[in-house]
Amino acid sequence: MDNNKIAIYPGTFDPVTLGHLDIIARSAKVFEGVIVAVAQDSKKITHFSFEERVDMLNYELKRLKLENVKAKAFKGLLVDFIKAEGARIIVRGLRALADFEYEFQMSYINHKLSPDIETVFLPATENGHFISSSFVNEIARLGGNLKGFVSEEIAAKIKERYSKK
């Protein structure tokens, strides 16, 4: 595959939301291959282990039958992972202006570290416009309904997690 046709969609996916899945599915239509890069050593405090996050993501990718998408773990600098995978495109979803400011800074830093890497932004659709993993975890912690934020299967895993706390 040509490295211009492989895109990397990085994140912690803690948990994977319908917003993430929307960006993944739309990316799969644009690029020949999409690698969903699950961060192992993020500075974020996660609610699910790395293995659980990868399992949830793989479950959703299989459920959606996205043949040209695979999940992979990465540690360290994203640009190093991208080069190792033979890619040069980062896909990022944008929900709001605050996302743009942060993502624009990150695209600049990534481009500075590796000038041949480009970032493509996909605006969130109405299905994922204000969904974030942080909001999902907070709703779950408070016992709220997760319908419309995550799939039923992921909602069950989240509810199980928070029922143990």
Secondary structure, DSSP 8 states (H G I E B T S, - for coil): --GGGEEEEEE--TT--HHHHHHHHHHHHHSSEEEEEEESS-SS--SS-HHHHHHHHHHHHHHHT-TTEEEEEE-S-HHHHHHHTT--EEEEEE-SHHHHHHHHHHHHHHHHH-TT-EEEEEE--TTTTT--HHHHHHHHHTT---BTTB-HHHHHHHHHHHHT-
